[in-house]
Amino acid sequence: MQFSKDSRLNPTHISLYVGLFQIWNTNFFKEEFYVNRAEVMEISKIGSKSTYHRCIKELSHWEYLLYTPSHNPFKGSRIKMFHFGTSTEQALYLSRTNIETSTGQALVSINKHIQTIENNKNLNKHENFKKLDSQNSKTEEKQNATVPYQDNLKTSSDKNYDEPL
């Protein structure tokens, strides 16, 4: 990207530009759009008005965008974003592969990541759950057959609320 080559930029410039880009995106990449300073400062995480004004003027001066202040809080300032190196193809940076890696995009078969229901592990788990469920139901039947009603909480209809629990 052009930002990485420009030593004049600091993180605040980049944060401001990304915030403006986000607003431009929500405006469907119109040729120009209007912004509210407070909104842009919040999106960009800039806390100082003077820092905001300095950075937006510098971005405009360095031709990253065109900034036209309105001096009217009800209208907002006009911003025009510029297109940098847009292309219909994927960008490949040949100089960035300095560790003997491929310069192309890695292609992975889509079928590699798909797991089907017929997976052996899933079948074994399903059978184990069936066995466990049938064993639990048999033990419950035995317990129910031997003890028709068991009052584990020792409740009765005749309560004496003066006694401690």
NUKOL-697679 format. One record per residue: residue number from 1; chain; x, y negated, z negated of N, C-alpha, C, CB in turn; residue in three letters. Coordinates in Angstrom, 3 decimals, decimal comma, padded with zeros to 6 digits, always signed. Atoms other than C-alpha are relative to their C-alpha. Last residue first. Glycine has a CB too. Example, Ala and Ser with C-alpha at 12.3 -4.5 7.8 and 13.67 -1.06 7.14 Angstrom:
2
    i  ch       nxx       nyy       nzz      caxx      cayy      cazz       cxx       cyy       czz      cbxx      cbyy      cbzz   aa
    2   A  -000,820  +001,190  +000,060  +013,670  +001,060  -007,140  -000,770  -001,090  -000,730  +000,414  -000,462  +001,415  SER
    1   A  +000,890  +001,190  +000,000  +012,300  +004,500  -007,800  +000,900  -001,200  +000,000  -000,992  -000,027  -001,246  ALA
This chain:
165
    i  ch       nxx       nyy       nzz      caxx      cayy      cazz       cxx       cyy       czz      cbxx      cbyy      cbzz   aa
  165   A  -000,097  -000,972  -001,068  -034,354  +026,834  -058,097  +001,040  +001,011  -000,377  +000,335  -000,663  +001,343  LEU
  164   A  -001,036  +000,305  -001,026  -035,021  +025,093  -061,358  +000,017  +001,092  +001,064  +001,420  -000,131  -000,655  PRO
  163   A  -001,158  -000,867  +000,078  -038,377  +025,655  -063,095  +001,051  -000,420  +001,050  -000,423  +001,476  +000,203  GLU
  162   A  -000,816  +000,443  +001,133  -040,855  +022,772  -063,495  +001,265  +000,821  -000,139  -000,799  +000,075  -001,286  ASP
  161   A  -000,931  +001,026  -000,432  -042,192  +023,353  -059,982  +000,829  -000,569  -001,157  -000,755  -001,110  +000,684  TYR
  160   A  -000,110  +000,839  +001,173  -043,817  +026,620  -061,003  +001,075  -001,039  +000,311  +000,344  +000,839  -001,294  ASN
  159   A  -001,228  +000,763  +000,229  -044,912  +028,219  -057,792  -000,114  -000,768  -001,302  +000,285  -000,965  +001,174  LYS
  158   A  +000,137  +000,667  +001,293  -047,557  +030,918  -057,531  +001,312  -000,691  -000,334  -000,396  +001,010  -001,117  ASP
  157   A  +001,035  +001,022  -000,129  -047,618  +031,752  -053,799  -000,193  -000,765  -001,307  -001,319  +000,636  +000,434  SER
  156   A  +001,296  -000,520  +000,430  -044,343  +033,537  -054,036  -001,012  -001,129  +000,115  +000,059  +000,565  -001,466  SER
  155   A  +001,086  +000,983  +000,074  -040,940  +033,068  -052,512  -001,274  +000,685  -000,482  -000,234  -000,679  +001,381  THR
  154   A  +000,717  -000,178  +001,275  -037,992  +035,271  -053,315  -001,090  -001,064  -000,175  +000,991  -000,061  -001,188  LYS
  153   A  -000,037  +001,278  +000,697  -035,980  +033,900  -050,384  -000,703  +000,045  -001,348  -000,621  -001,065  +000,855  LEU
  152   A  -001,365  +000,329  +000,393  -035,173  +037,368  -049,063  +000,095  -001,298  -000,794  +000,868  -000,095  +001,220  ASN
  151   A  -000,006  +001,413  +000,348  -038,817  +038,470  -049,057  +001,380  -000,374  -000,534  -001,107  -000,323  -001,044  ASP
  150   A  -001,039  +000,266  +000,996  -038,741  +041,816  -047,247  +000,065  -001,502  -000,218  +001,393  +000,567  +000,451  GLN
  149   A  -000,107  +001,444  +000,209  -041,805  +043,074  -045,467  +001,005  -000,228  -001,103  -001,383  -000,643  -000,354  TYR
  148   A  +001,049  +000,678  -000,763  -042,196  +046,527  -043,881  +000,041  -001,518  -000,157  -001,355  +000,513  -000,426  PRO
  147   A  +000,480  +001,064  +000,861  -038,819  +047,784  -045,073  -001,069  -000,778  +000,765  +001,169  -000,935  -000,457  VAL
  146   A  -000,248  -000,317  +001,408  -037,856  +051,149  -043,641  -000,558  -001,050  -000,932  +001,476  +000,156  -000,247  THR
  145   A  +000,720  -001,211  +000,380  -039,447  +050,802  -040,185  +000,178  +000,287  -001,484  +000,479  +001,195  +000,832  ALA
  144   A  +001,426  +000,302  +000,112  -038,394  +047,170  -039,737  -000,789  +001,222  -000,453  -000,543  -000,507  +001,334  ASN
  143   A  +000,196  +000,845  +001,175  -034,778  +048,011  -040,487  -001,478  -000,280  -000,219  +000,773  -001,316  +000,146  GLN
  142   A  -000,258  -000,793  +001,197  -034,802  +050,927  -038,058  -000,249  -000,814  -001,264  +001,432  +000,529  +000,011  LYS
  141   A  +001,127  -000,916  +000,162  -036,481  +048,817  -035,341  +000,174  +000,845  -001,259  -000,144  +000,906  +001,237  GLU
  140   A  +001,130  +000,783  +000,514  -033,911  +046,050  -035,860  -001,209  +000,894  -000,235  -000,363  -001,135  +000,974  GLU
  139   A  -000,254  +000,242  +001,428  -031,084  +048,579  -035,494  -001,124  -000,822  -000,610  +001,350  -000,718  -000,202  THR
  138   A  +000,163  -001,253  +000,742  -032,573  +049,788  -032,195  +000,221  -000,210  -001,490  +000,966  +001,063  +000,527  LYS
  137   A  +001,438  -000,259  +000,110  -033,040  +046,212  -030,865  -000,257  +001,296  -000,759  -000,646  +000,067  +001,395  SER
  136   A  +000,609  +000,911  +000,981  -029,426  +045,389  -031,654  -001,483  +000,278  -000,177  +000,203  -001,451  +000,425  ASN
  135   A  -000,434  -000,425  +001,335  -028,146  +048,479  -029,838  -000,625  -000,874  -001,080  +001,531  -000,046  -000,108  GLN
  134   A  +000,762  -001,210  +000,337  -030,246  +047,631  -026,758  +000,385  +000,525  -001,376  +000,227  +001,090  +001,056  SER
  133   A  +001,386  +000,373  +000,232  -028,875  +044,071  -026,713  -000,832  +001,224  -000,392  -000,589  -000,670  +001,249  ASP
  132   A  +000,059  +000,682  +001,285  -025,280  +045,253  -027,099  -001,433  -000,349  -000,360  +000,860  -001,260  +000,022  LEU
  131   A  -000,239  -000,996  +001,044  -025,650  +047,719  -024,239  -000,153  -000,625  -001,384  +001,402  +000,617  +000,153  LYS
  130   A  +001,158  -000,893  +000,018  -027,242  +045,096  -021,965  +000,138  +001,036  -001,108  -000,168  +000,696  +001,360  LYS
  129   A  +001,086  +000,706  +000,663  -024,575  +042,555  -022,939  -001,253  +000,873  -000,069  -000,306  -001,314  +000,729  PHE
  128   A  -000,296  +000,038  +001,437  -021,844  +045,064  -022,064  -001,104  -000,715  -000,769  +001,347  -000,693  -000,252  ASN
  127   A  +000,291  -001,322  +000,558  -023,465  +045,720  -018,684  +000,254  +000,026  -001,497  +000,842  +001,072  +000,693  GLU
  126   A  +001,447  -000,166  -000,042  -023,509  +041,981  -017,862  -000,401  +001,348  -000,606  -000,513  -000,114  +001,450  HIS
  125   A  +000,581  +000,821  +001,067  -019,921  +041,570  -019,009  -001,502  +000,206  -000,074  +000,320  -001,488  +000,222  LYS
  124   A  -000,297  -000,632  +001,287  -018,815  +044,495  -016,843  -000,609  -000,779  -001,153  +001,508  +000,124  -000,197  ASN
  123   A  +000,827  -001,194  +000,112  -020,602  +043,043  -013,801  +000,229  +000,687  -001,343  +000,297  +000,969  +001,152  LEU
  122   A  +001,366  +000,411  +000,298  -019,067  +039,603  -014,394  -000,911  +001,208  -000,142  -000,526  -000,932  +001,088  ASN
  121   A  +000,041  +000,482  +001,381  -015,581  +041,082  -014,612  -001,416  -000,386  -000,393  +000,943  -001,195  -000,183  LYS
  120   A  -000,043  -001,125  +000,949  -016,145  +043,089  -011,456  -000,079  -000,461  -001,444  +001,270  +000,808  +000,202  ASN
  119   A  -001,323  -000,074  +000,614  -017,216  +040,032  -009,430  -000,008  +001,087  -001,071  +000,413  -001,373  -000,608  ASN
  118   A  -000,491  -001,368  -000,045  -020,483  +040,815  -007,661  +001,406  +000,153  -000,564  -000,028  +000,496  +001,407  GLU
  117   A  +000,611  -000,707  +001,122  -021,961  +037,469  -008,739  +000,543  +001,424  -000,085  -001,535  +000,017  +000,139  ILE
  116   A  +001,331  -000,548  -000,234  -019,592  +035,732  -006,387  -000,498  +000,717  -001,243  +000,008  +000,957  +001,202  THR
  115   A  +000,152  -001,274  +000,690  -016,691  +033,442  -007,161  -001,420  +000,484  +000,198  +000,339  -000,126  -001,511  GLN
  114   A  +001,386  -000,425  +000,206  -015,851  +030,728  -004,639  -000,005  +001,357  -000,701  -000,775  +000,073  +001,357  ILE
  113   A  +000,511  +000,473  +001,282  -012,440  +029,145  -005,076  -001,427  +000,459  -000,296  +000,056  -001,495  -000,038  HIS
  112   A  -000,867  -000,398  +001,099  -010,578  +031,034  -002,358  -000,623  -000,334  -001,359  +001,359  -000,680  +000,135  LYS
  111   A  +000,452  -001,269  +000,569  -013,446  +030,770  +000,115  +000,823  +000,428  -001,198  +000,043  +001,077  +001,046  ASN
  110   A  +001,121  +000,280  +000,901  -012,747  +027,074  +000,736  -000,462  +001,277  -000,683  -001,168  -000,647  +000,768  ILE
  109   A  +001,239  -000,618  -000,456  -009,363  +027,957  +002,165  -001,102  -000,264  -001,015  +000,187  +001,519  +000,220  SER
  108   A  +000,335  -001,142  +000,834  -006,720  +025,519  +001,060  -001,330  +000,530  +000,493  -000,056  -000,380  -001,523  VAL
  107   A  +001,287  -000,576  -000,347  -005,038  +023,048  +003,398  -000,211  +001,250  -000,820  -000,088  +000,310  +001,508  LEU
  106   A  +000,096  -001,420  +000,307  -002,274  +020,872  +002,015  -001,401  +000,494  +000,315  +000,353  +000,272  -001,476  ALA
  105   A  +000,951  -000,285  +001,067  -002,082  +017,532  +003,782  -000,058  +001,502  -000,214  -001,407  -000,569  +000,332  GLN
  104   A  +001,419  -000,077  -000,363  +001,017  +016,988  +005,820  -000,864  +000,280  -001,203  -000,225  +001,070  +001,048  GLY
  103   A  +000,483  +001,346  -000,285  +004,501  +015,760  +004,902  -001,476  -000,001  +000,353  +000,802  -000,619  +001,128  THR
  102   A  +000,583  +000,194  -001,318  +005,420  +019,018  +003,208  -000,461  -001,437  +000,174  -001,166  +000,962  +000,220  SER
  101   A  +001,378  -000,458  -000,101  +007,666  +019,006  +000,189  -000,521  -000,320  +001,382  -000,890  -000,647  -001,087  THR
  100   A  +000,164  -001,104  -000,942  +011,464  +018,845  +000,202  -001,419  +000,556  +000,028  +000,961  +001,103  -000,341  GLU
   99   A  -000,331  -001,231  +000,722  +011,705  +016,634  -002,891  -000,306  +001,225  +000,859  -000,779  +000,074  -001,331  ILE
   98   A  -001,436  -000,136  +000,179  +011,948  +013,252  -001,154  +000,379  +001,259  -000,761  +000,540  -001,201  -000,713  ASN
   97   A  -000,240  -001,413  +000,273  +008,452  +013,208  +000,261  +001,490  +000,246  -000,107  -000,621  +000,891  +001,094  THR
   96   A  +000,308  -000,334  +001,390  +007,598  +009,520  -000,104  +000,298  +001,448  -000,338  -001,445  -000,291  -000,289  ARG
   95   A  -001,112  +000,358  +000,876  +009,378  +008,429  +003,097  -000,239  +000,420  -001,447  +000,243  -001,490  +000,063  SER
   94   A  -001,089  -000,951  -000,157  +006,923  +010,336  +005,301  +001,140  -000,290  -000,957  +000,507  -000,015  +001,422  LEU
   93   A  -001,219  +000,748  +000,252  +003,960  +008,380  +003,994  +001,171  +000,982  +000,036  -000,070  -000,758  -001,371  TYR
   92   A  -001,065  -000,886  +000,464  +000,931  +009,942  +005,593  +001,254  -000,832  -000,149  +000,228  +001,198  +000,981  LEU
   91   A  -001,334  +000,591  +000,065  -002,232  +007,853  +005,924  +000,982  +001,018  -000,556  -000,004  -001,282  -000,867  ALA
   90   A  -000,556  -000,044  +001,340  -005,303  +009,816  +006,950  +001,414  -000,550  +000,031  -000,020  +001,436  -000,565  GLN
   89   A  -000,767  -001,192  +000,332  -006,759  +008,677  +010,255  +000,499  -000,070  -001,440  +001,180  +000,167  +000,967  GLU
   88   A  +000,937  -001,108  +000,085  -009,562  +006,193  +010,970  +000,705  +001,289  -000,379  -000,733  +000,175  +001,315  THR
   87   A  -000,156  -000,956  -001,087  -007,262  +003,318  +010,135  -001,044  +001,082  -000,163  +001,430  +000,604  +000,025  SER
   86   A  +001,053  -001,000  -000,020  -007,228  +000,249  +007,967  +000,150  +000,860  +001,235  -001,390  -000,658  -000,042  THR
   85   A  -000,395  -001,299  -000,541  -003,872  -001,451  +007,605  -001,078  +001,046  -000,019  +001,152  +000,507  -000,739  GLY
   84   A  -001,426  -000,292  -000,117  -005,012  -004,282  +005,362  +000,195  +001,409  +000,522  +000,711  -000,176  -001,353  PHE
   83   A  -000,236  -001,429  -000,223  -008,506  -005,708  +005,785  +001,487  +000,208  +000,211  -000,818  +000,535  +001,223  HIS
   82   A  -000,626  -000,362  -001,264  -008,888  -009,185  +004,282  +000,184  +001,511  +000,063  +001,355  -000,724  +000,171  PHE
   81   A  -001,043  -001,013  +000,137  -011,326  -010,182  +001,558  +000,533  +000,343  +001,392  -000,545  +001,280  -000,725  MET
   80   A  -000,069  -000,789  -001,224  -013,283  -013,429  +001,773  +001,185  +000,937  -000,149  +000,137  -000,910  +001,283  LYS
   79   A  -001,152  -000,873  -000,182  -014,342  -014,941  -001,511  -000,124  +000,685  +001,354  +000,107  +001,046  -001,151  ILE
   78   A  +000,079  -000,841  -001,194  -016,690  -017,864  -002,135  +001,316  +000,764  +000,159  -000,303  -000,858  +001,273  ARG
   77   A  -001,062  +000,239  -000,973  -016,920  -019,252  -005,660  -000,109  +000,983  +001,147  +001,380  +000,104  -000,661  SER
   76   A  -001,104  -000,953  +000,019  -020,204  -019,187  -007,552  +001,005  -000,315  +001,091  -000,518  +001,425  +000,161  GLY
   75   A  -000,239  -000,545  -001,338  -023,450  -021,006  -006,822  +001,078  +001,067  -000,005  +000,387  -001,109  +000,957  LYS
   74   A  +001,205  -000,688  -000,470  -024,893  -021,761  -010,259  +000,202  +000,644  +001,358  -001,161  -000,967  +000,065  PHE
   73   A  +000,191  -001,282  +000,686  -021,522  -022,559  -011,848  -001,219  +000,783  +000,474  -000,116  -000,235  -001,469  PRO
   72   A  +001,406  -000,014  +000,372  -020,778  -025,207  -009,189  -000,277  +001,354  -000,661  -000,937  -000,243  +001,254  ASN
   71   A  +000,151  +000,985  +001,072  -017,093  -026,056  -008,760  -001,459  -000,145  -000,420  +000,552  -001,354  +000,442  HIS
   70   A  +001,223  +000,764  -000,229  -017,398  -023,998  -005,537  -000,137  -001,153  -000,980  -001,211  +000,906  -000,100  SER
   69   A  +000,737  +000,295  +001,235  -013,871  -022,591  -005,312  -001,218  -000,875  +000,292  +000,920  -000,697  -001,024  PRO
   68   A  +000,523  +001,356  -000,122  -012,906  -021,191  -001,890  -000,803  -000,303  -001,259  -000,879  -000,167  +001,292  THR
   67   A  +000,758  +000,469  +001,158  -010,662  -018,151  -002,191  -000,403  -001,441  +000,237  +000,824  +000,135  -001,313  TYR
   66   A  +000,239  +001,430  -000,176  -009,416  -016,327  +000,918  -000,953  -000,431  -001,105  -000,586  -000,326  +001,432  LEU
   65   A  +001,414  +000,330  -000,109  -007,856  -012,967  +000,150  -000,112  -001,500  +000,275  -000,785  +000,404  -001,302  LEU
   64   A  +000,655  -001,269  +000,301  -004,466  -011,255  +000,085  -001,516  -000,155  +000,115  +000,391  +000,496  -001,413  TYR
   63   A  +000,853  -000,547  -001,061  -003,068  -014,274  +001,875  -000,443  +001,441  -000,242  +000,724  -000,075  +001,308  GLU
   62   A  -000,810  -001,071  -000,572  -000,230  -015,182  -000,551  -000,770  +000,801  +001,045  +000,492  +000,925  -001,099  TRP
   61   A  -001,175  +000,611  -000,617  -002,007  -018,506  -001,238  +000,870  +001,053  +000,701  +000,825  -000,748  -001,059  HIS
   60   A  +000,454  +000,713  -001,188  -005,292  -016,684  -001,889  +001,180  -000,607  +000,755  -001,003  -001,093  -000,385  SER
   59   A  +000,428  -001,021  -000,958  -003,677  -014,198  -004,251  -000,485  -000,638  +001,299  -001,110  +000,872  -000,605  LEU
   58   A  -001,206  -000,608  -000,565  -001,892  -017,118  -005,928  -000,357  +001,078  +001,013  +000,873  +000,593  -001,112  GLU
   57   A  -000,601  +000,974  -000,918  -005,147  -019,048  -006,362  +001,254  +000,574  +000,646  +000,338  -001,307  -000,741  LYS
   56   A  +000,844  +000,013  -001,201  -006,823  -015,942  -007,822  +000,533  -001,009  +001,023  -001,465  -000,338  -000,370  ILE
   55   A  -000,136  -001,220  -000,799  -003,910  -015,379  -010,199  -000,845  -000,046  +001,271  -000,390  +001,212  -000,830  CYS
   54   A  -001,350  -000,087  -000,555  -003,684  -018,961  -011,507  +000,116  +001,196  +000,942  +001,044  +000,106  -001,131  ARG
   53   A  -000,136  +001,010  -001,057  -007,455  -019,282  -011,907  +001,384  +000,048  +000,645  -000,262  -001,401  -000,566  HIS
   52   A  +000,883  -000,328  -001,117  -007,746  -015,988  -013,816  +000,211  -000,980  +001,155  -001,474  -000,016  -000,454  TYR
   51   A  -000,624  -001,138  -000,681  -004,719  -016,743  -016,004  -000,820  +000,399  +001,218  +000,149  +001,199  -000,960  THR
   50   A  -001,166  +000,536  -000,721  -006,161  -020,193  -016,826  +000,738  +001,122  +000,742  +000,967  -000,716  -000,984  SER
   49   A  +000,442  +000,696  -001,214  -009,531  -018,663  -017,669  +001,189  -000,497  +000,809  -000,918  -001,175  -000,358  LYS
   48   A  -000,287  +001,428  -000,021  -007,900  -016,222  -020,106  -000,467  -000,615  +001,329  +001,513  -000,251  -000,216  SER
   47   A  +000,599  +000,725  +001,120  -009,202  -012,778  -021,053  +000,160  -001,503  +000,052  +000,576  +000,488  -001,255  GLY
   46   A  -000,815  +001,208  +000,182  -008,647  -010,838  -017,831  -000,695  -000,841  -001,066  +000,178  -000,811  +001,361  ILE
   45   A  -000,584  -000,028  +001,351  -010,095  -007,320  -017,968  +000,992  -001,147  -000,206  +000,702  +001,346  -000,248  LYS
   44   A  -001,459  -000,056  -000,136  -010,673  -007,313  -014,188  +000,722  +000,098  -001,333  +000,491  -001,212  +000,737  SER
   43   A  -000,343  -001,196  -000,782  -014,378  -006,463  -014,527  +001,509  +000,191  +000,050  -000,568  -000,102  +001,431  ILE
   42   A  +000,382  -001,179  +000,780  -014,838  -009,003  -017,329  +000,393  +001,286  +000,730  -001,515  -000,011  -000,282  GLU
   41   A  -000,930  -000,118  +001,132  -012,873  -011,724  -015,533  -000,304  +001,245  -000,826  -000,073  -001,255  -000,891  MET
   40   A  -001,273  -000,485  -000,551  -014,855  -011,094  -012,337  +001,017  +000,181  -001,123  +000,548  -000,982  +001,073  VAL
   39   A  +000,191  -001,390  -000,411  -018,158  -011,422  -014,223  +001,312  +000,606  +000,513  -001,088  +000,092  +001,087  GLU
   38   A  +000,118  -000,801  +001,223  -017,062  -014,609  -016,003  -000,140  +001,488  +000,336  -001,210  -000,472  -000,839  ALA
   37   A  -001,292  -000,125  +000,663  -015,869  -016,159  -012,729  -000,072  +000,920  -001,219  +000,507  -001,373  -000,416  ARG
   36   A  +000,110  +000,729  +001,250  -019,136  -015,493  -010,892  +001,296  +000,257  -000,767  -001,275  +000,438  -000,829  ASN
   35   A  -000,282  -000,645  +001,279  -018,531  -014,372  -007,343  -000,205  -000,971  -001,149  +001,425  +000,549  -000,023  VAL
   34   A  -000,160  +000,974  +001,079  -019,846  -015,192  -003,883  +000,174  +000,732  -001,330  -001,217  -000,964  -000,061  TYR
   33   A  +000,982  -000,145  +001,071  -019,409  -013,030  -000,793  +000,331  -001,006  -001,094  -000,015  +001,459  -000,565  PHE
   32   A  -000,292  +000,827  +001,174  -017,618  -013,099  +002,541  -001,126  +000,168  -000,999  +000,177  -001,501  +000,388  GLU
   31   A  -001,142  +000,824  -000,401  -017,370  -010,755  +005,523  +000,436  -000,923  -001,131  -000,346  -000,824  +001,246  GLU
   30   A  +000,374  +001,153  -000,827  -019,692  -008,332  +003,767  +001,243  -000,834  +000,304  -001,082  -000,869  -000,712  LYS
   29   A  -001,142  +000,477  -000,781  -018,108  -005,140  +002,439  -000,401  -001,104  +001,000  +000,641  +001,174  +000,750  PHE
   28   A  -000,048  -000,734  -001,264  -021,410  -003,642  +001,215  +001,031  -000,567  +000,973  -001,365  -000,009  +000,648  PHE
   27   A  +000,625  +000,876  -000,989  -021,802  -006,271  -001,542  +000,091  +000,590  +001,408  +000,655  -001,381  -000,031  ASN
   26   A  +001,419  +000,068  +000,352  -021,120  -003,555  -004,123  -000,774  -000,934  +000,928  -000,159  -000,461  -001,444  THR
   25   A  +000,614  -001,293  -000,291  -017,832  -002,893  -002,296  -001,496  -000,035  -000,312  +000,690  +001,120  -000,806  ASN
   24   A  +000,132  -000,032  -001,454  -016,887  -006,577  -002,385  -000,692  +001,296  +000,429  +001,389  -000,130  +000,680  TRP
   23   A  +001,150  +000,863  -000,281  -017,547  -006,528  -006,141  -000,263  -000,034  +001,505  +000,240  -001,437  -000,545  ILE
   22   A  +001,188  -000,693  +000,494  -015,204  -003,547  -006,492  -001,262  -000,818  +000,286  +000,127  +000,275  -001,511  GLN
   21   A  +000,289  -001,051  -000,965  -012,608  -005,261  -004,295  -001,257  +000,773  -000,408  +001,199  +000,955  +000,130  PHE
   20   A  +000,645  +000,648  -001,150  -012,810  -008,331  -006,515  -000,365  +001,027  +001,061  +000,921  -001,078  +000,604  LEU
   19   A  +001,319  +000,463  +000,441  -012,088  -006,176  -009,558  -000,765  -000,667  +001,127  +000,140  -000,966  -001,166  GLY
   18   A  +000,839  -001,201  +000,073  -009,247  -004,425  -007,710  -001,416  -000,365  -000,468  +000,632  +001,048  -000,958  VAL
   17   A  +000,316  -000,414  -001,365  -007,769  -007,815  -006,754  -000,921  +001,225  -000,012  +001,296  +000,308  +000,786  TYR
   16   A  +000,938  +000,961  -000,567  -008,007  -009,063  -010,329  -000,414  +000,422  +001,404  +000,618  -001,406  +000,025  LEU
   15   A  +001,271  -000,204  +000,691  -006,344  -005,929  -011,691  -001,077  -000,926  +000,552  +000,169  -000,227  -001,505  SER
   14   A  +000,561  -001,247  -000,530  -003,606  -006,204  -009,078  -001,356  +000,287  -000,628  +000,959  +001,178  -000,250  ILE
   13   A  +000,397  +000,217  -001,395  -002,921  -009,842  -009,882  -000,705  +001,245  +000,555  +001,238  -000,353  +000,870  HIS
   12   A  +001,207  +000,831  +000,042  -002,939  -009,052  -013,616  -000,494  -000,305  +001,404  +000,270  -001,307  -000,758  THR
   11   A  +001,215  -000,791  +000,231  -000,527  -006,145  -013,116  -001,287  -000,821  -000,042  +000,136  +000,748  -001,283  PRO
   10   A  -000,094  -000,640  +001,310  +002,112  -008,466  -011,564  -001,308  +000,771  -000,239  +000,260  -001,065  -001,146  ASN
    9   A  +001,212  -000,433  +000,693  +002,561  -009,434  -007,941  +000,314  +000,611  -001,357  -000,763  +001,000  +000,852  LEU
    8   A  +000,624  +001,153  +000,657  +005,550  -011,411  -006,690  -001,182  +000,414  -000,868  -000,457  -001,016  +001,041  ARG
    7   A  -000,551  +000,174  +001,353  +007,555  -008,234  -005,968  -000,617  -001,189  -000,741  +001,509  -000,181  +000,076  SER
    6   A  -000,005  +001,424  +000,343  +005,353  -007,342  -002,973  +000,451  -000,181  -001,449  -001,407  -000,625  +000,214  ASP
    5   A  -001,147  +000,659  -000,639  +006,194  -003,891  -001,571  +000,159  -001,460  -000,422  -000,140  +000,075  +001,505  LYS
    4   A  -001,239  -000,588  +000,508  +003,944  -001,900  -003,922  +001,235  -000,675  +000,571  +000,039  +001,476  +000,313  SER
    3   A  -000,314  +000,471  +001,347  +001,029  -004,245  -003,244  +001,356  +000,510  -000,478  -001,085  +000,433  -000,972  PHE
    2   A  -000,729  +001,248  -000,099  +001,068  -003,567  +000,522  +000,416  -000,526  -001,374  -000,840  -001,033  +000,720  GLN
    1   A  +000,852  +001,184  +000,000  +000,000  +000,000  +000,000  +000,889  -001,235  +000,000  -000,965  -000,005  -001,227  MET
